[in-house]
């Protein structure tokens, strides 16, 4: 694996004109499939926990700099609605929909690579990210089930790894590119605060395993690129890329 990664980097760095130098500013929107992965839940019977395909969304702002072919560093700020839906049966066998929704601000730092400037440019990026919890809710059939703020049950910060792969499509030569990318991010740390208490009692069972966020999305957006003077083709021009 190390040899493959080293070869990839050497080939990328040896290819001329793989990326334009300059400041990159972008916006984007993502529909996303979101999961809260917990082995205690997923090993439970489907009567108590039957996970459902859960949709979320995210909006992002990007600020980055490309140092030259083919490498850049991009810092994103992402507002993300995510969580997990599941069904369970109550004491009389009625199916109930449980909806856990978490709102985060995520800050990933991407190491960015791209192919030659062309009508279609392929892009790839990966890097660490931090999450900052903004809000949480837990509802059953659309009704809040707790008389306290569920945000208290989750850790305010966490960390993980994020990545993307996709393409930039040229709309107007040297002026506008449309971005389409598949994205993924995963939390390493437990998102739940196992020390949380309600009315002086621990909320989570001592046997409950850790919970991790997994988000898979499609990102669509545009990026503005400002080339420095002397920084490559059409230096000093204002790009959308």
KOLMARBA-843661 format. One record per atom (N, C-alpha, C): residue in one letter; x, y, z. Coordinates in steps of 0.05 Angstrom, whole numbers, plus 5000, padded with zeros to 4 digits. Example, Ala and Ser with C-alpha at 12.3 -4.5 7.8 and 13.67 -1.06 7.14 Angstrom:
a526448865156a524649105156a526449345156s525749555142s527349795143s525850015157
***
This chain:
x501749765000x500050005000x501750255000x503950245017x505750475018x507050524991x507850314977x509150344951x507150464930x504650374931x502650474913x502250774918x501950854943x501551134950x503951304941x506451204946x508851344938x508951384908x508251174893x508251184864x506151384854x503851384866x501751574859x502751864863x503951924885x504952194891x507152274871x508952094865x511152154847x510052214819x508152054810x507052094783x505552364782x504052414804x502552664805x504452914805x506552894820x508353124822x509953164797x510352954781x511952974757x510353064733x507653074735x505953154713x505753454712x506353584690x506353874689x503453984688x503254234698x500754384696x498354234708x498754084729x496553934740x494554114756x495354334765x493554514779x494654794777x492854994777x493655264776x494155364804x496355524807x496855654833x494655854839x494155904864x492356124871x490456054894x489056264902x487156254923x484456144912x483355944926x480855824917x478655884938x476355984928x474056034945x471655894932x470255734947x468055584935x465655554954x463455474942x461055404957x459955144946x458355004962x457254744952x454954654969x453554464959x451254344973x451354044969x450553884990x450753594989x448253465000x446853304984x445053104995x446752875006x446052755029x447852565040x446352345055x447552105054x446551875069x448151855095x446651855118x448051885144x447351645162x449351565178x449151345196x450351405223x449151305244x450451295270x450950995276x453450925274x454250645276x454850565305x453250375315x453750285342x453149985343x455049825351x454749535350x452649435370x452349575392x450249505411x447449525398x447049745383x444449775370x444149575347x446149545330x445949385306x445849085313x446849005336x446648725344x444048655359x442448865363x439848835377x437848705358x435748605369x433648485352x432248715336x431148645313x429848845297x427248945310x426248805330x423948905345x424749155361x427249155370x428149385387x429649595370x430949505348x432449695332x432649585304x431249715285x431349645257x432249895242x434849915234x435850165222x434650215195x434250475189x433150555163x435250735148x434950725122x436650895105x435851185111x437851335121x437251605131x438551825113x436952025106x437852245090x438552485107x440552635098x441252895110x442153085088x443153305096x444153505077x446353675090x447853805073x450053975082x450554195063x451354425073x452254655057x455154715065x456754805046x459554845053x460655105040x462755205054x464355425043x467255335043x468655385022x471455285019x473355515015x475655495029x477855685025x480355525023x481855565002x484355404998x486355544981x488655414980x490855524963x492255294949x492555324922x494155134907x496955244904x498955094914x501655184913x502955144886x501854974870x503054914844x502354624837x503154544813x502354274804x503454054822x501753874831x498853864828x497453914855x498754034874x497954014902x496754274913x494854244930x493754474945x492754384972x492154584989x490954535015x488454695017x486154565022x483554695023x482254645051x481354865063x479954855088x477054915084x475254735093x472454765089x471054815115x468754955114x466954975136x464254865126x463254655139x460954515130x458754515152x456354595144x454054585162x452454335155x452354135173x451353875166x449053785184x446753705171x444553575185x444753275179x444953115200x445452835197x444352685221x444552415220x443552265243x442851975235x440751865248x439951585243x437051555249x435551435231x432851355236x432751045240x430950965257x430450675261x427550635270x426650395268x423950325279x424350135302x422350135320x422249935342x419349875347x418849665361x416149595369x415649665398x413349795403x412649855431x411449605445x410449645470x409549415486x407149275474x405649415457x403349285444x403849205416x406449215407x407149125380x406749335358x406349585366x406049795346x408849895338x409149935312x411750025302x412050335305x414350415317x414850695322x417350775307x417251005295x419651115281x421151295299x423751225304x425551385321x427451535303x427551795308x429251975291x431252125309x433752055306x435952205320x437252385299x437052645304x438152845286x440253005300x442653025288x444853175298x445653385278x446253625288x447153845271x450053915279x451753915259x454653965264x455654185246x457654325256x459454475239x462054315237x462754235212x465154075208x467254245195x469754205202x472054355191x474154155181x473954065156x475953885146x478254045133x480653935135x483054045122x483853845101x483353905075x483853715053x486553765040x487953545034x490253555016x489153494989x489353684971x487853684945x489753624922x488853454904x490253394879x488353414856x489353504832x487653524809x489153464784x487753404762x489053334737x489453584720x490353554695x490853784678x488453954673x488754224673x486454394666x485354314638x482754264637x481554164612x478554194615x476954124595x474054134598x473053964621x474553754628x473853594652x476453554667x476553634693x478853594710x478053404733x479553194737x479053014758x480353104784x478953074806x479953184832x479852964853x481652994873x481752804895x482852944919x481752894943x482653014967x482052844991x483652885012x483252735037x484552895060x483652845084x484952975107x483352955132x484453055154x483053045180x480953255182x479053215200x477053425205x476153415234x475153645243x473953675269x470953725266x469353625285x466553675285x465753835311x463854015308x462954175330x459854155331x458854025352x456053975354x454454235359x452354285344x450754515347x448054455360x446854225353x444154165363x443753865360x441853755376x441053475374x438153455382x436753265369x433953205376x433552905373x431752805390x430952515389x427852515390x426652415368x423752415366x422752135360x420352085370x418951835363x416351915350x415951825325x413651895309x413252205308x415552345306x415452635304x415152795330x415052655352x414652785378x417152765395x417953005407x420252995425x419652815449x421452635456x420852445477x422152505504x423952705504x425252765529x424653055538x424553095565x424053355576x426653505583x428753425569x431353565572x432553595544x434753745543x436053795517x437753555509x437053405488x438653165480x441453235472x442053495467x444853565461x446753485483x445653465508x447353395531x448353105529x447152945512x447852665510x450252615491x451052825477x453152795456x455552975462x457852885454x460253045458x460253295441x461153515451x461053775436x463053785413x465353635415x467353625394x468153335389x469053295364x470053035357x471953065333x473152845324x475052865302x474752615285x475752635260x475652405242x477252455217x476452315196x477852345170x475652375148x476352545128x474452595107x475952575080x474352525059x475552515032x473552565011x474452614986x472652654964x474152574938x472552504918x473552444891x471352524871x472252654849x470252734830x471452884806x469953074796x470853214772x469853504772x471453684759x470653954754x470053984724x467654084718x466754104690x466954394681x468354444659x468654714649x466154804636x465055034645x462655144633x463355374614x465255534621x466255754604x469255744607x470755734585x473655694585x474955894603x476655794622x478155964640x476456144658x473856094658x472056264674x470456104695x469155894687x467255754705x467555454703x467655324726x467555034728x465454954748x464054744741x462054624759x463354384772x463054364799x464254144814x462253924821x462953674817x461253454825x463153244837x462653184863x464453014878x462952824896x463952584899x463052394919x464652444944x463352464967x464752524992x464152315014x465952295033x465552115055x467052225079x465852195103x467252265128x466452075150x468252025168x467851835189x469151935215x467551935237x468552015264x470051785277x472451835286x473951635301x472951605330x472451835343x471751825371x468751765375x468151685400x465351635407x463851895408x461651915392x460152165391x458352205416x457851985431x456051995454x457752055479x456552215497x457852265522x456852065543x458451855546x457551635563x457451715593x458551945600x458252045628x455752205632x454152245612x451652415614x449752285635x448652465651x446652375671x444052535668x441852395675x439252515675x437952455703x437252665717x436152635744x438052485762x440752535758x442752405775x443452125768x442252015747x442751745739x444151735711x445951545707x447251525680x445151465659x445351615637x443451575615x444051325599x446651275594x447451045577x448250815595x447650575585x448450325599x451550305598x452650195620x455550155621x456549965600x454849795589x455649595569x455349705540x454249945537x453850055510x456550125497x456850035473x459350085458x459250365446x461450445434x461750715423x460050755398x459250995393x457751075369x459551245351x459451195325x461051345305x459251445283x459651695274x458251805251x459651715225x458051635206x458951585179x457151725160x458251895142x456652055123x457852015095x456051945076x456751905048x455052095032x456252265016x454652465002x455552514974x454052684960x454652794934x454753094936x457053214929x457353504932x457253634905x455653844903x455454004878x456054294884x457754424868x458354704874x460054824853x461055074859x462955214842x465155324860x467455374847x469755474862x470955714847x471355934861x472656164850x475656134856x477356184835x480256164839x481556424830x483056554848x484456794841x487356734838x488456764813x491256704808x492956944816x495256894829x497057104835x498557204810x499557444811x501157544789x503557364785x504057274760x506257104754x505856814763x503356744770x502756484781x501756284761x502456294736x501556094717x500056224694x498656054678x497256144655x495156354663x494956574647x492956784652x493256894680x495756944688x496257034716x494757294721x493657304746x492257544754x489357544746x488357334732x485557324725x483857214748x481257274747x479457174767x477856944755x478256704767x476956464757x474656384774x472756244762x470856074777x471555794770x472055634790x473155364784x472155154803
***
